[in-house]
Amino acid sequence: MTLTKRDLVIRISNETGLVQQQVLDVVQKTLDYIAEALAKGDKVELRNFGVFEVKVRKARIGRNPNAPETDVPIPQRSVVKFKPGKEMRADVLKLAPPPPAAPPAQ
Amino acid sequence: MTKADLIEEVSRVVEMTRKDSEVIVEAIFDSIVRSLRTGDKVEIRGFGSFRTRQRQPRIGRNPKTGARVEVPSKRIPYFKPSKELKDLVNESAAAEAGAAEVAPLPAPAEETPHGI
């Protein structure tokens, strides 16, 4: 199953008893601020969850396997890296063995 | 930026007590972790998605002694930024670098003879 923003809002609203619209507001602002901080090049550290960070990838020459004779220049770029926190890692580790890729319909 | 900063920023702009916004912000991350723990994935449009990935077992090395160490297969949380987030981060980084390093674009070249 996939949790979407909508599901997240409904779930939090049910658990906290706060109005969905208000919850949505906070959820949206939270995501916006994280994105904004990353855009400024800042690191976002969320205890027990993880760290979002911006890393610069150097420019390099890529290769099209179908046309190896032509160089494909890849310019320098910035990417978002997420490093999961200890607690999150430990929680997910407990998940083993992995659920099947396509769970059979019940 | 830390979680406290985030809560501070958020509670400034929403019409809610600081306590309530704090509860919600905490619930967001808690909820994402809980979903991953049960094997679900989390997809947040415009931001990115969280899912788990299976890592194959491998032979590691103790860098000090060079001894072989078996690293078992494991499941790790993985975040994939959305196209929007990727572009946002990349474009603002490029804009900053451009402003710092690249001087204003050279003036358009004078009429030069063609066919060189």
Backbone of each chain as ProteinMPNN parsed JSONL, in Angstrom:
{"seq_chain_A": "MTLTKRDLVIRISNETGLVQQQVLDVVQKTLDYIAEALAKGDKVELRNFGVFEVKVRKARIGRNPNAPETDVPIPQRSVVKFKPGKEMRADVLKLAPPPPAAPPAQ", "coords_chain_A": {"N_chain_A": [[0.832, -1.195, 0.0], [0.344, 2.281, -0.573], [1.217, 5.238, 1.05], [-0.154, 8.36, 0.819], [-0.041, 11.979, 0.605], [-2.544, 12.828, 1.262], [-3.584, 10.604, 2.681], [-1.872, 10.685, 4.801], [-2.552, 13.1, 6.031], [-5.209, 12.563, 6.783], [-4.815, 10.464, 8.544], [-3.228, 11.641, 10.567], [-4.964, 13.594, 11.422], [-7.021, 12.031, 12.475], [-5.66, 10.804, 14.553], [-4.871, 12.892, 16.199], [-7.027, 14.474, 16.591], [-7.266, 16.917, 15.474], [-8.407, 19.374, 13.117], [-8.777, 18.436, 9.693], [-8.104, 20.284, 7.65], [-6.422, 22.056, 8.961], [-4.373, 20.358, 9.689], [-3.46, 19.624, 7.188], [-2.472, 22.05, 6.336], [-0.265, 22.425, 8.061], [1.26, 20.181, 7.356], [1.797, 20.707, 4.667], [3.228, 23.121, 4.865], [5.408, 22.266, 6.336], [6.686, 20.514, 4.529], [7.237, 22.333, 2.517], [9.04, 24.048, 3.788], [11.186, 22.397, 4.288], [11.977, 21.839, 1.673], [12.604, 24.402, 0.852], [14.752, 25.085, 2.537], [16.621, 23.235, 1.633], [16.916, 24.14, -0.949], [18.276, 26.443, -0.461], [20.622, 25.385, 0.124], [21.003, 24.444, 2.626], [21.282, 22.082, 5.342], [19.021, 19.654, 6.546], [18.203, 18.465, 9.58], [16.616, 15.919, 11.145], [15.889, 14.629, 14.069], [15.94, 11.209, 14.913], [14.717, 10.608, 12.576], [16.054, 11.368, 10.094], [18.541, 12.779, 7.878], [18.405, 15.361, 5.559], [20.24, 16.415, 2.807], [22.181, 18.5, 0.649], [24.088, 17.63, -2.087], [26.887, 18.159, -4.213], [27.287, 17.086, -7.458], [29.958, 16.256, -9.491], [30.808, 17.526, -12.777], [30.802, 15.354, -15.596], [31.828, 13.054, -18.19], [29.444, 11.384, -19.9], [28.28, 8.28, -21.378], [26.702, 7.105, -24.171], [25.477, 3.98, -24.514], [24.614, 2.922, -26.882], [25.69, 4.493, -28.785], [28.654, 4.685, -28.636], [30.682, 6.241, -29.569], [30.149, 8.93, -29.414], [30.541, 11.582, -27.137], [28.769, 12.312, -24.177], [28.211, 15.076, -22.54], [27.875, 15.607, -19.08], [26.69, 18.007, -17.07], [27.836, 19.727, -14.074], [25.955, 19.176, -11.115], [23.445, 19.627, -8.527], [22.273, 17.507, -5.988], [19.721, 15.959, -3.949], [20.354, 14.316, -0.968], [19.333, 11.727, 1.165], [19.845, 10.651, 4.394], [19.006, 8.067, 6.312], [17.939, 8.086, 9.738], [19.197, 6.57, 12.784], [17.222, 5.267, 14.293], [15.188, 4.927, 12.459], [16.423, 3.291, 10.539], [16.843, 1.003, 12.109], [14.237, 0.264, 12.648], [13.285, -0.372, 10.113], [14.923, -2.464, 9.448], [13.95, -4.537, 10.977], [12.005, -5.443, 9.447], [12.671, -7.488, 7.726], [12.005, -10.878, 6.684], [11.936, -9.604, 3.263], [8.888, -8.208, 1.996], [6.931, -9.815, -0.516], [7.365, -8.794, -3.944], [5.046, -8.444, -5.449], [2.353, -8.7, -3.714], [0.162, -11.443, -3.224], [-3.248, -11.323, -4.226], [-5.799, -11.095, -1.835]], "CA_chain_A": [[0.0, 0.0, 0.0], [1.094, 3.531, -0.616], [0.7, 6.337, 1.852], [-0.034, 9.63, 0.103], [-0.172, 13.139, 1.486], [-3.928, 12.803, 1.726], [-3.681, 9.573, 3.727], [-1.096, 11.167, 5.937], [-3.359, 14.131, 6.689], [-6.362, 11.917, 7.422], [-4.312, 9.673, 9.666], [-2.811, 12.537, 11.649], [-6.178, 14.23, 11.925], [-7.706, 11.056, 13.32], [-4.887, 10.497, 15.758], [-4.688, 14.041, 17.085], [-8.293, 15.162, 16.781], [-7.216, 18.259, 14.891], [-9.154, 19.477, 11.857], [-7.977, 18.031, 8.535], [-7.59, 21.447, 6.937], [-5.283, 22.57, 9.732], [-3.29, 19.382, 9.582], [-2.929, 19.761, 5.826], [-1.71, 23.301, 6.353], [1.028, 22.19, 8.717], [2.0, 19.208, 6.548], [2.281, 21.395, 3.468], [4.26, 24.093, 5.26], [6.588, 21.496, 6.733], [7.369, 20.05, 3.321], [7.745, 23.519, 1.82], [10.213, 24.58, 4.476], [12.318, 21.487, 4.053], [12.411, 22.074, 0.294], [13.201, 25.737, 0.805], [16.067, 25.016, 3.185], [17.51, 22.506, 0.731], [17.186, 25.018, -2.09], [19.299, 27.402, -0.031], [21.848, 24.627, 0.346], [21.089, 24.062, 4.033], [21.076, 20.699, 5.736], [17.874, 19.536, 7.44], [18.444, 17.328, 10.467], [15.436, 15.578, 11.926], [16.273, 13.589, 15.018], [15.235, 9.923, 14.835], [14.178, 10.373, 11.242], [17.175, 11.332, 9.179], [19.116, 14.053, 7.463], [18.362, 15.712, 4.141], [21.426, 17.187, 2.516], [22.415, 18.754, -0.771], [25.458, 17.295, -2.488], [27.197, 18.569, -5.581], [27.877, 16.051, -8.307], [30.867, 16.866, -10.467], [30.538, 17.325, -14.203], [31.557, 14.216, -16.135], [31.447, 12.649, -19.54], [28.65, 10.169, -19.926], [28.449, 7.496, -22.603], [25.505, 6.421, -24.647], [25.952, 2.643, -24.887], [24.245, 2.631, -28.266], [26.525, 5.313, -29.661], [29.792, 4.912, -27.741], [31.706, 7.164, -30.097], [29.859, 10.324, -29.083], [30.555, 11.943, -25.728], [27.596, 13.013, -23.665], [28.669, 15.812, -21.364], [26.906, 15.764, -17.993], [27.177, 19.162, -16.313], [27.794, 19.678, -12.606], [24.585, 19.375, -10.632], [23.215, 19.415, -7.102], [21.246, 16.502, -5.735], [19.3, 15.796, -2.561], [20.67, 13.013, -0.381], [18.678, 11.49, 2.455], [20.495, 9.615, 5.179], [18.051, 7.711, 7.36], [18.423, 8.095, 11.105], [19.439, 5.277, 13.408], [15.975, 4.646, 14.713], [14.46, 4.542, 11.256], [17.135, 2.138, 10.012], [16.604, -0.149, 12.961], [12.839, -0.114, 12.463], [13.097, -0.987, 8.808], [15.657, -3.734, 9.47], [13.09, -5.551, 11.577], [11.027, -5.811, 8.428], [13.1, -8.669, 7.005], [12.317, -10.94, 5.255], [11.226, -8.624, 2.465], [7.571, -8.595, 1.495], [7.031, -10.11, -1.954], [7.206, -7.611, -4.79], [3.619, -8.308, -5.757], [1.634, -9.562, -2.772], [-1.006, -12.075, -3.847], [-4.538, -10.742, -3.836], [-6.489, -11.927, -0.839]], "C_chain_A": [[0.868, 1.246, 0.0], [0.412, 4.582, 0.233], [0.909, 7.629, 1.058], [-0.188, 10.771, 1.101], [-1.565, 13.172, 2.109], [-4.128, 11.808, 2.872], [-3.007, 10.043, 5.007], [-1.914, 12.168, 6.742], [-4.529, 13.494, 7.44], [-5.918, 11.162, 8.667], [-3.963, 10.569, 10.859], [-4.019, 13.225, 12.273], [-6.929, 13.292, 12.868], [-6.975, 10.826, 14.636], [-4.818, 11.657, 16.738], [-5.998, 14.761, 17.377], [-8.28, 16.59, 16.261], [-7.886, 18.234, 13.518], [-8.234, 19.186, 10.67], [-7.336, 19.213, 7.82], [-6.35, 22.017, 7.638], [-4.087, 21.646, 9.62], [-2.625, 19.518, 8.209], [-2.029, 20.992, 5.726], [-0.304, 23.081, 6.91], [1.884, 21.229, 7.879], [2.611, 19.908, 5.341], [3.415, 22.363, 3.804], [5.551, 23.383, 5.636], [7.393, 21.067, 5.512], [7.984, 21.228, 2.575], [9.017, 24.032, 2.467], [11.43, 23.686, 4.281], [12.875, 21.752, 2.645], [13.151, 23.405, 0.18], [14.614, 25.73, 1.385], [17.065, 24.317, 2.27], [17.885, 23.378, -0.466], [18.253, 26.036, -1.737], [20.63, 26.703, 0.21], [22.024, 24.214, 1.794], [20.825, 22.57, 4.21], [19.844, 20.676, 6.639], [18.032, 18.278, 8.279], [17.235, 17.065, 11.327], [15.757, 14.383, 12.801], [15.358, 12.378, 14.909], [14.653, 9.641, 13.458], [15.317, 10.274, 10.244], [17.628, 12.72, 8.815], [18.946, 14.218, 5.95], [19.525, 16.661, 3.88], [21.553, 17.413, 1.015], [23.87, 18.444, -1.079], [25.667, 17.736, -3.925], [27.844, 17.406, -6.311], [28.734, 16.725, -9.367], [30.4, 16.625, -11.898], [31.348, 16.125, -14.68], [31.089, 13.92, -17.548], [30.673, 11.35, -19.449], [28.822, 9.484, -21.274], [27.117, 6.879, -22.969], [25.935, 5.048, -25.153], [25.623, 2.288, -26.334], [25.069, 3.434, -29.261], [27.778, 5.685, -28.89], [30.776, 5.945, -28.268], [31.397, 8.623, -29.757], [29.863, 10.54, -27.563], [29.258, 12.621, -25.354], [28.027, 13.779, -22.416], [27.558, 15.92, -20.331], [27.415, 16.903, -17.124], [27.125, 18.916, -14.817], [26.369, 19.908, -12.14], [24.493, 19.111, -9.131], [22.088, 18.419, -6.917], [20.925, 16.443, -4.249], [19.666, 14.391, -2.102], [19.89, 12.89, 0.915], [19.418, 10.372, 3.168], [19.563, 9.266, 6.332], [18.701, 7.694, 8.733], [18.525, 6.684, 11.672], [18.146, 4.537, 13.701], [15.189, 4.119, 13.512], [15.095, 3.312, 10.614], [16.787, 0.878, 10.782], [15.185, -0.66, 12.768], [12.642, -0.878, 11.17], [13.805, -2.338, 8.738], [14.796, -4.869, 9.996], [12.11, -6.129, 10.563], [11.394, -7.107, 7.714], [12.342, -9.889, 7.499], [11.444, -9.984, 4.438], [9.84, -9.108, 2.053], [7.707, -8.886, 0.003], [6.734, -8.869, -2.775], [5.738, -7.371, -5.12], [2.844, -9.235, -4.824], [0.387, -10.158, -3.428], [-2.298, -11.457, -3.341], [-5.23, -11.675, -2.859], [-7.889, -12.271, -1.321]], "O_chain_A": [[1.986, 1.246, 0.515], [-0.799, 4.79, 0.151], [2.034, 7.946, 0.673], [-0.434, 10.55, 2.287], [-1.746, 13.489, 3.285], [-4.749, 12.121, 3.888], [-3.493, 9.832, 6.118], [-1.967, 12.1, 7.97], [-4.805, 13.843, 8.588], [-6.569, 11.22, 9.711], [-4.347, 10.296, 11.997], [-4.088, 13.415, 13.487], [-7.41, 13.707, 13.922], [-7.592, 10.674, 15.69], [-4.72, 11.456, 17.949], [-6.072, 15.567, 18.304], [-9.173, 17.38, 16.569], [-7.923, 17.201, 12.848], [-7.083, 19.618, 10.634], [-6.169, 19.155, 7.432], [-5.372, 22.403, 6.997], [-2.946, 22.085, 9.475], [-1.399, 19.526, 8.091], [-0.965, 20.958, 5.107], [0.696, 23.49, 6.319], [3.085, 21.441, 7.716], [3.789, 19.728, 5.032], [4.43, 22.411, 3.11], [6.645, 23.835, 5.301], [8.612, 21.231, 5.462], [9.101, 21.14, 2.065], [9.964, 24.408, 1.777], [12.555, 24.164, 4.13], [14.086, 21.871, 2.457], [14.176, 23.514, -0.493], [15.543, 26.29, 0.805], [18.211, 24.748, 2.143], [19.023, 23.355, -0.935], [19.039, 26.448, -2.59], [21.643, 27.352, 0.47], [23.074, 23.691, 2.164], [20.235, 21.905, 3.358], [19.649, 21.602, 7.426], [17.999, 17.163, 7.758], [16.864, 17.899, 12.153], [15.879, 13.258, 12.316], [14.138, 12.518, 14.823], [14.15, 8.545, 13.209], [15.525, 9.232, 9.622], [17.159, 13.712, 9.373], [19.298, 13.333, 5.17], [19.759, 17.597, 4.644], [21.084, 16.604, 0.214], [24.775, 18.939, -0.408], [24.75, 17.693, -4.745], [28.82, 16.82, -5.841], [28.29, 17.647, -10.052], [29.697, 15.657, -12.188], [32.466, 15.907, -14.213], [30.094, 14.464, -18.026], [31.189, 10.338, -18.975], [29.43, 10.034, -22.193], [26.486, 6.206, -22.153], [26.684, 4.961, -26.126], [26.287, 1.445, -26.936], [25.136, 3.092, -30.441], [27.965, 6.846, -28.525], [31.603, 6.466, -27.52], [32.292, 9.466, -29.807], [29.262, 9.772, -26.813], [28.712, 13.41, -26.125], [28.189, 13.185, -21.35], [26.429, 16.283, -20.663], [28.47, 16.777, -16.501], [26.446, 18.001, -14.352], [25.654, 20.738, -12.702], [25.356, 18.455, -8.548], [21.071, 18.48, -7.608], [21.736, 16.821, -3.403], [19.334, 13.404, -2.758], [19.799, 13.85, 1.68], [19.599, 9.284, 2.622], [19.353, 10.081, 7.231], [19.869, 7.333, 8.875], [17.998, 5.731, 11.099], [17.997, 3.353, 13.401], [14.612, 3.032, 13.544], [14.39, 2.396, 10.191], [16.48, -0.165, 10.205], [14.952, -1.868, 12.728], [11.937, -1.886, 11.122], [13.345, -3.25, 8.051], [14.889, -6.007, 9.534], [11.477, -7.159, 10.795], [10.519, -7.764, 7.15], [12.045, -9.936, 8.692], [10.353, -9.605, 4.865], [9.65, -10.295, 1.79], [8.523, -8.258, -0.672], [5.959, -8.005, -2.366], [5.254, -6.24, -5.076], [2.695, -10.422, -5.112], [-0.355, -9.452, -4.109], [-2.417, -11.112, -2.166], [-5.242, -12.892, -3.041], [-8.629, -12.965, -0.624]]}, "seq_chain_B": "MTKADLIEEVSRVVEMTRKDSEVIVEAIFDSIVRSLRTGDKVEIRGFGSFRTRQRQPRIGRNPKTGARVEVPSKRIPYFKPSKELKDLVNESAAAEAGAAEVAPLPAPAEETPHGI", "coords_chain_B": {"N_chain_B": [[19.181, 23.15, 9.529], [17.007, 22.22, 12.103], [14.638, 19.995, 13.734], [13.371, 21.516, 15.631], [13.705, 24.131, 14.643], [12.221, 23.896, 12.348], [9.628, 23.446, 13.352], [9.273, 25.842, 14.652], [9.289, 27.677, 12.488], [7.069, 26.761, 11.032], [4.96, 27.05, 12.875], [4.792, 29.711, 13.031], [3.507, 30.624, 10.75], [1.058, 29.301, 10.537], [-2.349, 29.206, 11.665], [-2.477, 28.337, 14.572], [-1.823, 26.785, 17.709], [1.511, 26.647, 19.036], [2.028, 24.255, 20.222], [0.163, 22.492, 19.042], [1.01, 22.556, 16.351], [3.487, 21.462, 16.665], [2.871, 18.885, 17.51], [1.724, 17.888, 15.187], [3.817, 18.082, 13.288], [5.669, 16.292, 14.407], [4.107, 14.019, 14.193], [4.028, 13.632, 11.468], [6.593, 12.676, 10.662], [6.789, 10.474, 12.265], [4.716, 8.97, 11.3], [5.509, 8.406, 8.713], [7.722, 6.774, 9.189], [6.439, 4.645, 10.467], [4.866, 3.655, 8.395], [6.789, 2.739, 6.561], [7.886, 0.772, 8.083], [5.935, -1.147, 8.159], [6.102, -2.054, 5.663], [4.944, -0.533, 3.73], [4.949, 2.001, 1.147], [5.687, 5.51, 0.886], [4.344, 8.203, -0.704], [4.812, 11.423, -1.58], [3.474, 13.87, -3.28], [5.209, 16.131, -5.294], [7.246, 16.377, -3.51], [8.66, 13.965, -2.79], [9.421, 10.413, -2.602], [9.294, 7.836, -0.142], [10.672, 4.712, 0.376], [11.444, 1.222, 0.97], [14.495, -0.497, 0.424], [16.042, -3.468, -0.7], [19.112, -4.702, 0.285], [21.742, -6.588, -1.071], [23.54, -9.388, 0.336], [27.002, -9.015, 1.177], [30.615, -9.17, 0.906], [32.441, -7.553, 3.208], [35.2, -5.482, 4.285], [37.308, -5.206, 7.036], [38.623, -2.183, 7.52], [40.867, -1.653, 9.008], [42.216, -4.039, 9.68], [42.003, -5.525, 7.436], [40.625, -7.839, 7.379], [38.184, -10.174, 6.219], [34.735, -9.553, 6.299], [31.532, -10.703, 6.721], [28.776, -9.152, 5.398], [25.492, -9.114, 6.068], [22.463, -9.571, 4.082], [20.236, -6.836, 3.862], [17.57, -4.554, 4.714], [16.924, -1.316, 3.764], [15.921, 2.1, 4.441], [14.873, 4.306, 1.86], [15.08, 7.336, 0.099], [13.578, 9.026, -2.524], [13.9, 11.868, -4.283], [11.401, 14.077, -5.641], [10.753, 15.123, -9.031], [10.239, 17.84, -9.024], [11.453, 18.706, -6.619], [14.103, 18.01, -7.102], [14.657, 19.664, -9.301], [14.259, 22.169, -8.164], [16.286, 22.32, -6.196], [18.55, 21.963, -7.742], [18.403, 24.054, -9.601], [18.472, 26.37, -7.99], [20.965, 26.102, -6.855], [22.562, 26.243, -9.08], [21.99, 28.817, -9.902], [23.092, 30.287, -7.839], [25.81, 29.604, -8.001], [26.268, 30.545, -10.531], [25.871, 33.291, -10.188], [28.004, 33.891, -8.579], [30.358, 33.0, -9.862], [30.284, 33.159, -12.748], [30.704, 35.848, -14.723], [28.693, 38.564, -15.993], [27.02, 37.672, -19.017], [28.983, 37.519, -22.003], [29.059, 40.302, -24.188], [26.996, 40.361, -27.11], [28.571, 39.022, -29.94], [30.4, 40.962, -32.304], [29.561, 41.611, -35.73], [30.772, 38.936, -37.415], [32.866, 37.584, -39.941], [31.48, 34.967, -41.861], [31.774, 31.392, -42.276], [34.103, 30.23, -41.229]], "CA_chain_B": [[17.852, 23.28, 10.116], [16.637, 21.08, 12.941], [13.192, 19.846, 13.879], [12.901, 22.667, 16.408], [13.621, 25.261, 13.711], [11.115, 23.608, 11.44], [8.394, 23.668, 14.101], [9.238, 27.282, 14.869], [8.901, 28.309, 11.218], [5.711, 26.359, 10.668], [3.96, 27.581, 13.8], [4.701, 31.154, 12.803], [2.615, 30.966, 9.644], [-0.272, 28.687, 10.598], [-3.161, 29.721, 12.768], [-2.593, 27.217, 15.485], [-0.852, 26.948, 18.791], [2.795, 26.019, 18.785], [1.915, 22.873, 20.687], [-0.537, 21.705, 18.031], [1.831, 22.352, 15.151], [4.561, 20.543, 17.031], [2.306, 17.531, 17.509], [1.522, 17.462, 13.796], [5.123, 17.864, 12.638], [6.186, 15.022, 14.928], [3.28, 12.926, 13.668], [4.359, 13.409, 10.056], [7.766, 11.813, 10.532], [6.465, 9.221, 12.925], [3.812, 8.237, 10.425], [6.3, 7.908, 7.577], [8.503, 5.636, 9.683], [5.529, 3.52, 10.721], [4.463, 3.082, 7.114], [7.908, 1.98, 6.012], [8.092, -0.391, 8.945], [4.97, -2.193, 7.806], [6.323, -2.451, 4.282], [4.283, 0.38, 2.796], [5.756, 3.128, 0.716], [5.076, 6.811, 1.128], [4.564, 9.054, -1.873], [4.319, 12.771, -1.35], [3.529, 14.583, -4.56], [5.93, 17.393, -5.277], [8.368, 16.333, -2.572], [9.438, 12.771, -3.066], [8.824, 9.214, -2.035], [10.092, 7.014, 0.745], [10.389, 3.279, 0.309], [12.586, 0.471, 1.476], [15.225, -1.225, -0.606], [16.747, -4.641, -0.21], [20.543, -4.745, -0.06], [22.271, -7.942, -1.165], [24.67, -9.635, 1.231], [28.279, -8.795, 0.496], [31.794, -9.348, 1.738], [33.072, -6.287, 3.53], [36.551, -5.606, 4.816], [37.643, -4.322, 8.14], [39.671, -1.371, 6.913], [42.056, -1.635, 9.853], [42.949, -5.298, 9.652], [41.869, -6.155, 6.127], [39.902, -9.101, 7.516], [36.898, -10.223, 5.527], [33.591, -9.55, 7.186], [30.312, -10.911, 5.948], [27.707, -8.205, 5.672], [24.28, -9.817, 5.639], [21.489, -8.823, 3.302], [19.407, -6.039, 4.767], [16.572, -3.674, 4.134], [17.22, 0.047, 4.212], [15.005, 3.13, 3.963], [15.42, 5.014, 0.715], [14.273, 8.493, -0.303], [13.783, 9.462, -3.902], [13.296, 13.194, -4.425], [10.549, 14.255, -6.808], [11.315, 15.957, -10.093], [10.132, 19.237, -8.587], [12.464, 18.982, -5.597], [15.391, 17.94, -7.794], [14.837, 20.87, -10.107], [14.351, 23.317, -7.253], [17.607, 22.317, -5.577], [19.577, 22.11, -8.768], [18.348, 25.377, -10.211], [18.934, 27.444, -7.107], [22.412, 25.939, -6.7], [23.165, 26.742, -10.316], [21.83, 30.269, -9.914], [24.061, 30.825, -6.892], [27.142, 29.432, -8.581], [26.335, 31.438, -11.684], [26.008, 34.666, -9.735], [29.309, 34.066, -7.973], [31.505, 32.726, -10.73], [30.195, 33.594, -14.127], [30.428, 37.262, -14.918], [27.616, 38.745, -16.964], [27.288, 37.078, -20.326], [29.709, 38.4, -22.913], [28.199, 41.042, -25.109], [26.874, 39.652, -28.377], [29.735, 39.254, -30.795], [30.249, 41.866, -33.462], [29.413, 40.893, -36.992], [32.024, 38.302, -37.813], [32.738, 36.929, -41.24], [31.048, 33.581, -41.753], [32.484, 30.376, -43.034], [35.443, 29.906, -40.728]], "C_chain_B": [[17.529, 22.019, 10.916], [15.115, 21.01, 13.05], [12.611, 21.037, 14.645], [12.741, 23.906, 15.521], [12.399, 25.116, 12.812], [9.784, 23.913, 12.116], [8.189, 25.165, 14.334], [8.702, 28.006, 13.626], [7.443, 28.029, 10.887], [4.691, 27.04, 11.576], [3.811, 29.093, 13.643], [3.652, 31.498, 11.753], [1.244, 30.313, 9.701], [-1.034, 29.236, 11.807], [-3.446, 28.598, 13.742], [-1.597, 27.437, 16.599], [0.434, 26.233, 18.41], [2.735, 24.543, 19.13], [1.279, 21.992, 19.61], [0.324, 21.489, 16.792], [2.983, 21.405, 15.445], [4.077, 19.09, 16.97], [2.173, 17.021, 16.071], [2.851, 17.181, 13.109], [5.731, 16.542, 13.106], [5.436, 13.843, 14.309], [3.614, 12.618, 12.21], [5.494, 12.392, 9.949], [7.527, 10.462, 11.171], [5.631, 8.333, 11.992], [4.559, 7.644, 9.227], [7.095, 6.674, 8.013], [7.604, 4.42, 9.89], [5.106, 2.844, 9.425], [5.569, 2.233, 6.521], [8.106, 0.688, 6.787], [7.124, -1.51, 8.595], [5.088, -2.577, 6.338], [5.628, -1.566, 3.269], [5.278, 1.402, 2.274], [4.973, 4.423, 0.883], [5.386, 7.702, -0.058], [3.966, 10.419, -1.637], [4.562, 13.595, -2.596], [4.27, 15.897, -4.401], [7.127, 17.405, -4.342], [9.261, 15.134, -2.849], [8.771, 11.554, -2.482], [9.834, 8.487, -1.165], [9.688, 5.567, 0.523], [11.572, 2.526, 0.883], [13.22, -0.267, 0.312], [15.966, -2.371, 0.036], [18.204, -4.56, -0.652], [21.002, -6.196, -0.052], [23.348, -8.15, -0.091], [25.971, -9.406, 0.473], [29.421, -9.058, 1.465], [32.409, -7.978, 1.963], [34.476, -6.545, 4.055], [36.66, -4.714, 6.034], [38.822, -3.478, 7.662], [40.959, -1.352, 7.73], [42.892, -2.889, 9.66], [42.907, -5.963, 8.279], [41.117, -7.471, 6.196], [38.566, -9.036, 6.779], [35.778, -10.275, 6.555], [32.36, -9.78, 6.323], [29.266, -9.898, 6.352], [26.419, -8.84, 5.164], [23.377, -8.94, 4.769], [20.623, -8.025, 4.255], [18.496, -5.099, 3.992], [16.843, -2.266, 4.664], [16.161, 1.024, 3.69], [15.666, 3.913, 2.831], [14.497, 6.166, 0.346], [14.613, 8.88, -1.727], [13.112, 10.817, -4.069], [12.455, 13.282, -5.692], [11.271, 15.12, -7.83], [11.327, 17.415, -9.646], [11.24, 19.587, -7.59], [13.863, 18.979, -6.211], [15.661, 19.237, -8.539], [15.037, 22.086, -9.224], [15.77, 23.439, -6.68], [18.697, 22.597, -6.607], [19.594, 23.516, -9.345], [18.844, 26.464, -9.269], [20.431, 27.331, -6.851], [23.119, 26.513, -7.917], [23.108, 28.264, -10.353], [22.861, 30.917, -9.004], [25.471, 30.772, -7.465], [27.321, 30.416, -9.735], [26.573, 32.864, -11.245], [27.415, 34.918, -9.21], [30.437, 33.995, -8.998], [31.412, 33.381, -12.098], [29.834, 35.073, -14.179], [29.298, 37.395, -15.922], [28.001, 38.212, -18.341], [28.046, 38.052, -21.219], [28.744, 39.073, -23.879], [28.131, 40.297, -26.426], [28.013, 40.032, -29.315], [29.401, 40.216, -31.93], [30.046, 41.008, -34.708], [30.742, 40.262, -37.384], [31.823, 37.642, -39.163], [32.358, 35.462, -41.046], [32.027, 32.651, -42.439], [33.9, 30.121, -42.542], [35.53, 28.413, -40.443]], "O_chain_B": [[17.752, 20.9, 10.455], [14.402, 21.864, 12.522], [11.511, 21.505, 14.35], [11.758, 24.638, 15.637], [11.661, 26.068, 12.557], [8.916, 24.558, 11.529], [7.076, 25.679, 14.226], [7.79, 28.829, 13.708], [6.686, 28.926, 10.517], [3.676, 27.549, 11.101], [2.817, 29.676, 14.075], [2.987, 32.53, 11.845], [0.342, 30.734, 8.978], [-0.454, 29.662, 12.806], [-4.519, 27.993, 13.73], [-0.637, 28.192, 16.445], [0.44, 25.333, 17.57], [3.303, 23.697, 18.44], [1.77, 20.906, 19.302], [0.372, 20.388, 16.243], [3.405, 20.638, 14.579], [4.761, 18.203, 16.46], [2.474, 15.862, 15.783], [3.0, 16.166, 12.428], [6.245, 15.768, 12.299], [6.025, 12.823, 13.952], [3.496, 11.474, 11.771], [5.382, 11.386, 9.249], [8.0, 9.435, 10.683], [5.826, 7.12, 11.916], [4.274, 6.53, 8.789], [7.139, 5.666, 7.308], [7.968, 3.301, 9.53], [5.0, 1.62, 9.358], [5.319, 1.132, 6.033], [8.448, -0.351, 6.221], [7.459, -2.688, 8.72], [4.268, -3.339, 5.825], [5.712, -1.819, 2.067], [6.32, 1.638, 2.884], [3.748, 4.416, 1.005], [6.55, 7.932, -0.383], [2.75, 10.559, -1.508], [5.691, 13.964, -2.92], [3.992, 16.677, -3.49], [7.934, 18.334, -4.374], [10.457, 15.272, -3.108], [7.676, 11.645, -1.926], [11.04, 8.514, -1.407], [8.501, 5.242, 0.488], [12.586, 3.126, 1.241], [12.552, -0.615, -0.662], [16.455, -2.269, 1.162], [18.489, -4.369, -1.835], [20.685, -6.945, 0.872], [23.991, -7.192, 0.338], [26.025, -9.588, -0.743], [29.224, -9.155, 2.676], [32.846, -7.321, 1.018], [34.881, -7.692, 4.242], [36.152, -3.593, 6.044], [39.906, -4.01, 7.426], [42.028, -1.063, 7.193], [44.11, -2.823, 9.498], [43.696, -6.865, 8.0], [40.98, -8.156, 5.183], [37.912, -7.994, 6.724], [35.882, -10.971, 7.565], [32.179, -9.114, 5.304], [28.912, -9.799, 7.526], [26.271, -9.077, 3.965], [23.523, -7.718, 4.737], [20.309, -8.496, 5.348], [18.646, -4.892, 2.788], [16.975, -2.062, 5.871], [15.576, 0.804, 2.63], [16.874, 4.15, 2.851], [13.279, 6.0, 0.287], [15.78, 9.04, -2.087], [11.886, 10.912, -4.004], [12.761, 12.638, -6.695], [12.274, 15.764, -7.523], [12.303, 18.134, -9.861], [11.883, 20.63, -7.704], [14.698, 19.824, -5.89], [16.735, 19.829, -8.43], [15.884, 22.934, -9.503], [16.368, 24.515, -6.682], [19.631, 23.362, -6.365], [20.657, 24.1, -9.554], [19.554, 27.377, -9.69], [21.102, 28.344, -6.652], [24.144, 27.184, -7.798], [24.058, 28.92, -10.78], [23.436, 31.954, -9.335], [26.219, 31.748, -7.422], [28.375, 31.033, -9.894], [27.376, 33.578, -11.846], [27.96, 36.01, -9.369], [31.348, 34.822, -8.998], [32.334, 34.063, -12.546], [28.765, 35.477, -13.721], [28.978, 36.438, -16.627], [29.155, 38.294, -18.761], [27.789, 39.256, -21.199], [27.756, 38.486, -24.319], [29.107, 39.661, -26.825], [28.364, 41.204, -29.46], [28.278, 40.263, -32.433], [30.337, 39.812, -34.706], [31.717, 40.963, -37.654], [30.723, 37.192, -39.484], [32.878, 34.801, -40.147], [32.977, 33.082, -43.092], [34.795, 29.831, -43.336], [36.575, 27.927, -40.013]]}, "name": "protein", "num_of_chains": 2, "seq": "MTLTKRDLVIRISNETGLVQQQVLDVVQKTLDYIAEALAKGDKVELRNFGVFEVKVRKARIGRNPNAPETDVPIPQRSVVKFKPGKEMRADVLKLAPPPPAAPPAQMTKADLIEEVSRVVEMTRKDSEVIVEAIFDSIVRSLRTGDKVEIRGFGSFRTRQRQPRIGRNPKTGARVEVPSKRIPYFKPSKELKDLVNESAAAEAGAAEVAPLPAPAEETPHGI"}
